[in-house]
């Protein structure tokens, strides 16, 4: 019988329609049941990684080591082989890799203990006192009879620390550490990571000690997926850094959305299919949509009627937007995910508008509907008629520009035009009164934010892209498009890159309808002296 067959290993497998991208083996802390990593393991599995959790290594280190070797050596799985350790399991994982007992392509350490946290045995009550900042952990230990109440009285073997120094590890290391970890304080852990050859330390804002199974598990999973993709694609790892907090997140992966929809607090999903010249978004929605998704009409719910000086899609009055949002079933505090069928270029309008109205957690489905179906995830038909929600909205939570402010911005900042290059240059104009662009504006087509699969480019590539267009730190950025729709896509891409930007809601449809406004044409941003006469 193999070591795996004789050991209580918990497994999460990739969707059956996808080949596994790699293998993760999770090593728990003392006394912990490997099943507590259900949410983390399921999220990684939906991203097509094969995830296995082994038993607590402090009971039988040699046996657990053999199980890990067998799991990581599975020839049926290509891609990176990564060991993930939590708390004492993190130190065990570091020791195995540092001493060459297992071979991996990368190492993830969660809540890595500082050396003085295991200088001797501690009592169960003392350890629980140290973990008071982690009510999830305390509640689980009290409620789960399968966990060992005496486990934390066993000290971690000293050779795990003596021989498990990070300076001895050559493979890339990802550290995940809660900002509010009272069991293994962040400053001491940070010093350990500085000794590594190649390490990224992710500090999770508000995170506690159990980052893989408490409220921080989403950020932990997203960070691990990014780390795995870099390993898989051979990209260089950055230096030690701190990630952005929850409210900076813009995108959600199809697999992560599928897990969230199956959880106890699912997000509201909005189908925002719309395209210039295609008025049949609702018909497309009825033909197929993500299960549970509600259709949001961009023309009538995400905009007011066209008006002189305000463009084709003016911002809706917030009371009307609140009425629409309650009709979608949006509850106060509920997360929202928006998608479309064109790379997020219309869904971004809903993303921006809801955040402008005060909804804190709004994500764009990365890869759009095509990304969902490519994963083999299910679709539904017909209309969804939800119970009314109770969300309360208020205007002004994101910056906007007036026409005068947009005109002045190129003098001290960057004004980006998100339309297609031929419209920017004035070669064609299918809907608005005049062709061209706002003088001084720089062309930044929304389509350039996406890769060949319709997914947003990485934060690094987006930063490089927008830096080439003049977006330097401290320089204000504004964005417009034809009517304030695809400009939101540029703003979302800039947010992924860590850059804030303001929207000119009226955009070109408002600007070009004002005969007093100057117009520029061609690839340069020089004003066209004849523009005001057209």
Wavefront OBJ file of the C-alpha trace (Angstrom):
o trace
v 0.000 0.000 0.000
v 1.347 3.449 -0.879
v 1.909 6.168 1.721
v -0.992 8.152 0.260
v -3.416 5.223 0.434
v -2.649 4.658 4.111
v -2.934 8.354 5.068
v -6.043 10.588 5.496
v -5.287 12.941 2.595
v -8.006 15.445 1.612
v -8.293 16.129 -2.130
v -9.707 18.877 -4.353
v -9.551 18.167 -8.082
v -9.613 20.436 -11.104
v -12.838 20.546 -13.205
v -13.128 17.385 -15.308
v -12.990 19.317 -18.568
v -9.536 20.766 -17.813
v -6.081 19.246 -17.555
v -4.398 20.060 -14.220
v -1.968 22.989 -14.378
v 0.095 21.831 -11.419
v 0.057 20.259 -7.959
v -0.218 21.875 -4.524
v 0.279 19.942 -1.309
v -0.984 21.751 1.811
v 0.597 20.995 5.210
v -1.551 22.025 8.213
v -0.492 23.305 11.615
v -0.488 21.344 14.838
v -3.729 19.588 15.623
v -5.498 20.859 12.526
v -7.656 18.655 10.341
v -6.609 19.057 6.674
v -10.280 19.430 5.793
v -10.325 22.973 7.245
v -8.771 24.182 3.989
v -11.970 23.444 2.049
v -12.535 27.008 0.804
v -8.907 27.580 -0.142
v -8.557 24.171 -1.826
v -11.784 24.543 -3.792
v -10.760 27.967 -5.119
v -7.407 26.674 -6.335
v -9.027 23.582 -7.857
v -11.376 25.741 -9.911
v -8.274 27.391 -11.352
v -7.293 23.903 -12.586
v -4.691 23.126 -9.921
v -4.737 19.741 -8.177
v -4.774 20.343 -4.418
v -4.052 17.817 -1.656
v -3.915 18.409 2.110
v -1.886 16.045 4.291
v -2.214 15.377 8.036
v -0.568 17.361 10.847
v 3.191 16.689 10.464
v 3.997 17.013 14.169
v 2.493 13.575 14.895
v 4.442 11.614 12.264
v 6.969 13.769 10.374
v 8.531 10.856 8.479
v 5.176 9.463 7.370
v 3.895 12.862 6.222
v 7.153 13.469 4.332
v 6.664 10.235 2.372
v 3.081 11.181 1.542
v 4.257 14.578 0.268
v 6.965 12.968 -1.880
v 4.441 10.623 -3.460
v 1.917 13.397 -4.161
v 4.475 15.779 -5.672
v 5.977 13.005 -7.778
v 2.757 12.098 -9.619
v 3.894 11.836 -13.283
v 0.324 12.327 -14.520
v 0.334 16.010 -13.546
v 2.412 18.526 -15.462
v 3.133 22.068 -14.306
v 4.654 23.458 -11.128
v 4.864 21.387 -7.940
v 4.327 23.600 -4.908
v 4.350 22.888 -1.180
v 2.051 25.075 0.950
v 2.525 25.153 4.715
v 0.488 26.862 7.430
v 1.858 27.799 10.883
v 3.940 24.828 12.146
v 3.263 23.190 8.789
v 4.979 26.160 7.138
v 8.137 25.560 9.149
v 7.981 21.840 8.357
v 7.638 22.636 4.635
v 10.584 25.051 4.764
v 12.683 22.431 6.537
v 11.862 19.741 3.960
v 12.831 22.000 1.059
v 15.897 23.537 2.724
v 17.325 20.116 3.559
v 16.562 18.633 0.133
v 14.115 16.036 1.431
v 11.541 17.023 -1.188
v 11.939 18.712 -4.569
v 9.518 21.495 -5.490
v 9.244 24.360 -7.975
v 7.968 26.817 -5.394
v 7.125 27.165 -1.713
v 4.199 28.989 -0.066
v 4.483 29.757 3.652
v 1.426 30.998 5.583
v 1.760 32.442 9.077
v 5.429 31.418 9.224
v 6.472 31.259 12.887
v 9.222 33.481 14.200
v 11.987 31.398 15.873
v 11.050 32.411 19.422
v 7.504 31.082 18.985
v 8.698 27.469 19.402
v 11.497 27.608 21.973
v 9.517 25.264 24.219
v 6.145 23.682 24.787
v 3.171 25.927 25.575
v -0.092 24.911 27.208
v -3.310 24.674 25.300
v -4.898 27.531 27.287
v -1.902 29.817 26.704
v -1.988 29.105 22.997
v -5.726 29.828 22.825
v -5.110 33.149 24.584
v -2.580 34.035 21.870
v -5.179 33.181 19.246
v -7.980 35.377 20.572
v -7.631 37.563 17.483
v -8.704 34.595 15.359
v -12.285 33.710 16.399
v -12.670 31.397 13.389
v -9.828 29.228 14.670
v -11.059 29.241 18.277
v -14.602 28.357 17.273
v -13.431 25.523 15.063
v -11.219 24.044 17.774
v -14.015 24.187 20.325
v -16.589 22.689 17.966
v -14.619 19.988 16.151
v -13.965 16.920 18.308
v -11.654 15.538 15.612
v -9.007 18.133 16.494
v -6.516 17.269 19.200
v -6.905 19.402 22.282
v -3.416 18.461 23.391
v -1.713 19.021 20.073
v -0.304 22.450 20.863
v 1.527 21.159 23.926
v 3.897 19.367 21.526
v 6.782 21.691 20.632
v 7.851 21.952 17.043
v 11.149 20.037 16.687
v 14.062 22.439 16.983
v 15.830 21.056 13.912
v 12.937 22.311 11.777
v 14.176 25.806 12.675
v 17.905 25.079 12.858
v 17.986 23.459 9.413
v 14.971 25.201 7.839
v 16.395 28.669 7.365
v 15.033 30.431 4.265
v 18.551 31.370 3.141
v 19.050 27.695 2.249
v 16.080 27.625 -0.136
v 16.802 28.286 -3.811
v 13.273 28.019 -5.246
v 10.875 31.013 -5.288
v 9.070 31.561 -1.988
v 5.686 33.224 -1.465
v 4.919 34.330 2.071
v 1.340 35.070 3.173
v 1.059 36.832 6.506
v -1.859 38.456 8.292
v -1.307 42.091 9.147
v -2.955 41.464 12.529
v -1.281 38.120 13.290
v -0.725 37.996 17.057
v 0.583 34.418 17.097
v 3.468 35.105 14.729
v 3.879 38.904 14.586
v 4.603 40.347 11.151
v 7.891 42.210 11.965
v 9.630 39.015 13.120
v 8.343 37.064 10.124
v 9.470 39.805 7.739
v 13.054 39.449 8.961
v 12.971 35.753 8.110
v 11.840 36.447 4.537
v 14.636 38.945 3.987
v 17.088 36.041 4.194
v 15.495 34.228 1.232
v 17.045 34.264 -2.230
v 13.753 34.962 -4.037
v 10.768 35.847 -1.888
v 7.508 37.755 -2.180
v 5.872 38.633 1.135
v 2.161 39.396 0.864
v 0.785 41.210 3.899
v -2.981 40.639 4.047
v -4.737 43.754 5.309
v -6.790 42.858 8.379
v -5.628 39.228 8.149
v -5.205 37.049 11.247
v -3.074 33.963 11.761
v -5.189 31.450 9.827
v -5.037 33.140 6.431
v -5.923 29.961 4.502
v -9.199 29.292 6.280
v -10.450 32.532 7.852
v -11.993 35.570 6.129
v -8.669 36.229 4.366
v -8.764 33.008 2.338
v -9.887 34.800 -0.837
v -6.853 37.091 -0.841
v -4.602 34.151 0.022
v -6.009 32.079 -2.855
v -5.695 34.937 -5.355
v -2.074 35.534 -4.314
v -1.233 31.844 -4.660
v -2.822 31.647 -8.128
v -0.717 34.599 -9.291
v 2.400 32.951 -7.842
v 1.574 29.660 -9.589
v 0.977 31.349 -12.915
v 4.347 33.076 -12.685
v 5.997 29.740 -11.977
v 4.114 28.086 -14.816
v 4.917 30.817 -17.328
v 8.470 31.413 -16.147
v 7.973 35.086 -15.226
v 10.360 36.720 -12.774
v 9.114 37.267 -9.242
v 9.111 40.802 -7.820
v 10.975 41.828 -4.686
v 9.361 41.641 -1.244
v 6.163 43.697 -1.452
v 2.819 44.346 0.184
v -0.310 43.582 -1.822
v -3.291 45.881 -2.140
v -6.185 45.564 0.280
v -9.578 44.065 -0.563
v -11.137 47.270 -1.892
v -8.405 47.595 -4.543
v -9.383 44.316 -6.188
v -11.063 44.801 -9.565
v -11.297 41.378 -11.198
v -12.608 37.940 -10.333
v -11.693 34.667 -12.023
v -14.455 32.357 -13.351
v -13.455 29.609 -10.926
v -13.517 31.964 -7.961
v -16.969 33.200 -8.987
v -18.246 29.632 -9.270
v -17.071 28.922 -5.725
v -18.627 32.148 -4.413
v -21.979 31.378 -6.057
v -21.999 28.027 -4.297
v -21.163 29.565 -0.927
v -23.340 30.875 1.905
v -23.145 34.541 0.820
v -23.189 34.604 -2.998
v -22.618 37.842 -4.887
v -25.198 39.455 -7.130
v -24.182 38.730 -10.733
v -25.151 41.262 -13.412
v -25.196 40.504 -17.130
v -24.367 43.814 -18.840
v -24.266 42.762 -22.471
v -24.344 45.837 -24.671
v -22.532 46.981 -27.791
v -22.745 50.004 -30.037
v -25.209 49.088 -32.769
v -26.492 45.960 -30.981
v -29.703 46.680 -29.023
v -30.399 42.998 -28.298
v -28.466 42.506 -25.067
v -31.534 41.219 -23.223
v -32.228 38.667 -25.963
v -28.631 37.433 -25.757
v -29.058 37.181 -21.964
v -32.247 35.151 -22.244
v -30.569 32.751 -24.668
v -27.731 31.980 -22.228
v -26.295 33.494 -19.083
v -24.437 32.600 -15.907
v -26.889 30.857 -13.546
v -28.577 33.359 -11.249
v -27.371 36.394 -13.220
v -29.763 39.346 -13.590
v -29.801 41.465 -16.733
v -28.829 45.139 -16.285
v -29.868 47.404 -19.155
v -27.039 49.807 -19.885
v -29.169 52.268 -21.879
v -32.061 52.557 -19.405
v -30.679 51.529 -15.988
v -26.991 52.464 -16.116
v -27.593 55.817 -17.816
v -30.113 58.623 -18.089
v -31.678 59.611 -21.400
v -29.380 61.511 -23.793
v -29.435 65.232 -23.113
v -27.802 68.309 -24.709
v -24.377 68.871 -23.230
v -24.436 65.576 -21.303
v -23.810 63.053 -24.067
v -25.432 59.790 -25.073
v -25.116 58.045 -21.686
v -25.323 60.627 -18.873
v -24.836 59.383 -15.345
v -28.216 58.354 -13.914
v -29.718 60.217 -11.002
v -28.698 58.173 -7.947
v -32.295 57.604 -6.842
v -33.104 55.996 -10.188
v -29.953 53.885 -9.972
v -30.907 52.755 -6.463
v -34.363 51.760 -7.709
v -32.789 49.723 -10.510
v -30.281 48.103 -8.137
v -33.020 47.072 -5.718
v -34.889 45.627 -8.690
v -31.830 43.496 -9.464
v -32.086 42.187 -5.888
v -28.991 43.956 -4.550
v -28.870 43.847 -0.746
v -26.954 46.249 1.448
v -23.353 45.031 1.801
v -23.689 42.343 -0.886
v -20.760 41.919 -3.330
v -21.443 42.354 -7.037
v -19.863 40.682 -10.075
v -20.478 42.128 -13.543
v -19.808 40.546 -16.940
v -20.551 40.897 -20.636
v -19.505 39.201 -23.864
v -16.886 41.694 -25.032
v -13.987 41.559 -22.594
v -15.658 43.651 -19.901
v -15.937 46.774 -22.053
v -19.606 47.336 -21.186
v -19.546 45.560 -17.802
v -16.932 48.094 -16.708
v -19.640 50.778 -16.880
v -21.615 48.913 -14.192
v -18.407 48.341 -12.191
v -17.577 52.054 -12.221
v -21.140 53.291 -11.695
v -21.858 51.082 -8.684
v -18.568 52.039 -7.061
v -19.351 55.717 -7.785
v -22.654 55.100 -5.969
v -20.956 53.604 -2.910
v -21.017 49.809 -3.457
v -17.674 48.726 -1.980
v -17.116 45.274 -3.513
v -17.720 45.186 -7.265
v -15.685 42.912 -9.550
v -15.465 42.411 -13.307
v -15.434 38.788 -14.488
v -12.000 38.417 -16.077
v -12.351 36.836 -19.510
v -16.056 37.761 -19.665
v -18.683 35.152 -20.559
v -16.238 33.354 -22.854
v -13.910 32.788 -19.891
v -16.764 31.208 -17.947
v -17.761 28.836 -20.751
v -14.117 27.956 -21.490
v -13.946 26.473 -17.989
v -16.882 24.205 -18.786
v -19.047 26.021 -16.229
v -22.828 25.866 -16.610
v -25.193 28.313 -18.333
v -28.877 29.030 -17.806
v -31.651 30.438 -20.015
v -34.650 32.698 -19.543
v -35.109 35.551 -17.082
v -34.151 35.679 -13.406
v -36.659 37.606 -11.266
v -35.079 38.201 -7.849
v -36.675 39.392 -4.641
v -36.228 43.180 -4.251
v -33.060 44.282 -2.485
v -32.524 46.974 0.149
v -29.263 48.595 -0.952
v -28.851 52.311 -0.205
v -26.801 54.266 -2.748
v -25.246 57.723 -2.661
v -23.446 59.617 -5.396
v -19.874 60.842 -5.655
v -17.628 58.051 -4.364
v -15.399 58.191 -7.492
v -13.994 61.309 -9.197
v -15.492 62.803 -12.355
v -14.430 65.595 -14.695
v -16.462 68.404 -16.214
v -15.803 69.411 -19.826
v -13.701 72.357 -18.641
v -11.667 70.131 -16.343
v -11.112 67.645 -19.178
v -9.952 70.480 -21.430
v -7.436 71.693 -18.831
v -6.096 68.290 -17.768
v -3.445 67.836 -20.529
v -1.700 70.890 -19.121
v -0.821 69.221 -15.820
v -1.791 65.589 -16.230
v -2.877 62.985 -18.764
v -6.211 62.807 -20.575
v -6.783 59.404 -22.170
v -9.163 58.681 -25.053
v -10.405 55.063 -24.835
v -11.911 54.899 -28.329
v -10.555 53.009 -31.322
v -7.568 54.701 -33.026
v -9.482 55.564 -36.216
v -12.126 57.432 -34.220
v -9.460 59.188 -32.166
v -7.683 60.314 -35.333
v -10.952 61.555 -36.818
v -10.918 59.201 -39.804
v -14.405 57.864 -38.998
v -17.213 58.908 -36.686
v -20.244 56.611 -36.729
v -22.499 58.274 -34.151
v -21.333 61.644 -32.833
v -21.609 65.116 -34.474
v -17.912 65.671 -35.208
v -14.849 63.493 -35.733
v -11.568 63.797 -33.852
v -10.518 64.075 -30.226
v -10.147 66.525 -27.349
v -7.001 68.591 -27.882
v -4.087 67.217 -25.871
v -5.699 63.815 -25.305
v -3.670 60.616 -25.760
v -5.199 57.561 -27.423
v -5.525 54.539 -25.086
v -7.940 52.104 -26.800
v -9.797 49.941 -24.278
v -9.056 46.877 -26.406
v -5.340 47.260 -25.565
v -6.112 46.354 -21.935
v -6.803 42.725 -22.912
v -4.766 39.758 -24.051
v -5.627 37.443 -26.941
v -8.050 35.492 -24.715
v -9.995 38.584 -23.681
v -8.473 38.705 -20.180
v -6.990 41.797 -18.601
v -3.229 42.075 -18.900
v -1.172 41.565 -15.742
v -0.704 44.566 -13.411
v 2.937 44.781 -14.487
v 2.108 44.900 -18.197
v -0.691 47.425 -17.630
v 1.660 49.653 -15.653
v 4.180 49.516 -18.499
v 1.462 50.210 -21.077
v 0.087 53.261 -19.284
v 3.517 54.556 -18.304
v 4.307 54.717 -22.028
v 1.234 56.951 -22.400
v 2.480 59.355 -19.730
v 0.847 58.130 -16.517
v 3.629 58.757 -14.031
v 3.236 58.693 -10.219
v 1.573 61.825 -8.856
v 0.296 62.972 -12.248
v -3.534 63.259 -12.443
v -5.258 61.027 -14.994
v -8.639 61.434 -16.675
v -10.390 59.207 -19.212
v -13.142 59.659 -21.784
v -14.534 57.656 -24.704
v -17.598 58.036 -26.929
v -20.238 58.251 -24.195
v -18.656 57.218 -20.894
v -18.899 53.422 -21.333
v -15.556 52.044 -22.546
v -13.713 54.797 -20.652
v -14.660 52.831 -17.527
v -12.700 49.884 -18.961
v -9.553 52.022 -19.067
v -10.258 53.159 -15.500
v -10.613 49.520 -14.405
v -7.332 48.591 -16.120
v -5.620 51.552 -14.473
v -7.006 50.397 -11.104
v -5.548 46.919 -11.707
v -2.229 48.684 -12.289
v -2.637 50.693 -9.065
v -3.418 54.018 -10.770
v -6.437 56.176 -9.912
v -8.263 58.002 -12.708
v -11.289 60.275 -13.119
v -14.076 59.819 -15.675
v -15.383 62.528 -18.006
v -18.968 61.162 -18.184
v -20.166 63.201 -21.157
v -17.123 62.100 -23.171
v -16.859 62.712 -26.904
v -20.620 62.679 -27.493
v -21.003 65.721 -25.213
v -17.813 67.464 -26.310
v -18.407 67.131 -30.041
v -21.970 68.441 -29.758
v -20.756 71.755 -28.310
v -19.711 74.060 -31.196
v -17.606 76.119 -28.770
v -15.306 73.182 -28.096
v -12.154 72.800 -30.162
v -11.411 69.479 -31.914
v -8.085 67.889 -32.864
v -7.553 65.277 -35.585
v -4.727 63.014 -36.677
v -2.240 61.046 -34.566
v -0.934 64.140 -32.777
v -2.782 66.002 -30.066
v -2.478 69.452 -31.652
v -5.783 71.433 -31.741
v -7.592 71.743 -35.027
v -8.211 75.447 -35.635
v -11.263 74.686 -37.768
v -12.848 72.405 -35.183
v -15.035 75.075 -33.607
v -16.701 75.837 -36.922
v -17.973 72.331 -37.666
l 1 2 3 4 5 6 7 8 9 10 11 12 13 14 15 16 17 18 19 20 21 22 23 24 25 26 27 28 29 30 31 32 33 34 35 36 37 38 39 40 41 42 43 44 45 46 47 48 49 50 51 52 53 54 55 56 57 58 59 60 61 62 63 64 65 66 67 68 69 70 71 72 73 74 75 76 77 78 79 80 81 82 83 84 85 86 87 88 89 90 91 92 93 94 95 96 97 98 99 100 101 102 103 104 105 106 107 108 109 110 111 112 113 114 115 116 117 118 119 120 121 122 123 124 125 126 127 128 129 130 131 132 133 134 135 136 137 138 139 140 141 142 143 144 145 146 147 148 149 150 151 152 153 154 155 156 157 158 159 160 161 162 163 164 165 166 167 168 169 170 171 172 173 174 175 176 177 178 179 180 181 182 183 184 185 186 187 188 189 190 191 192 193 194 195 196 197 198 199 200 201 202 203 204 205 206 207 208 209 210 211 212 213 214 215 216 217 218 219 220 221 222 223 224 225 226 227 228 229 230 231 232 233 234 235 236 237 238 239 240 241 242 243 244 245 246 247 248 249 250 251 252 253 254 255 256 257 258 259 260 261 262 263 264 265 266 267 268 269 270 271 272 273 274 275 276 277 278 279 280 281 282 283 284 285 286 287 288 289 290 291 292 293 294 295 296 297 298 299 300 301 302 303 304 305 306 307 308 309 310 311 312 313 314 315 316 317 318 319 320 321 322 323 324 325 326 327 328 329 330 331 332 333 334 335 336 337 338 339 340 341 342 343 344 345 346 347 348 349 350 351 352 353 354 355 356 357 358 359 360 361 362 363 364 365 366 367 368 369 370 371 372 373 374 375 376 377 378 379 380 381 382 383 384 385 386 387 388 389 390 391 392 393 394 395 396 397 398 399 400 401 402 403 404 405 406 407 408 409 410 411 412 413 414 415 416 417 418 419 420 421 422 423 424 425 426 427 428 429 430 431 432 433 434 435 436 437 438 439 440 441 442 443 444 445 446 447 448 449 450 451 452 453 454 455 456 457 458 459 460 461 462 463 464 465 466 467 468 469 470 471 472 473 474 475 476 477 478 479 480 481 482 483 484 485 486 487 488 489 490 491 492 493 494 495 496 497 498 499 500 501 502 503 504 505 506 507 508 509 510 511 512 513 514 515 516 517 518 519 520 521 522 523 524 525 526 527 528 529 530 531 532 533 534
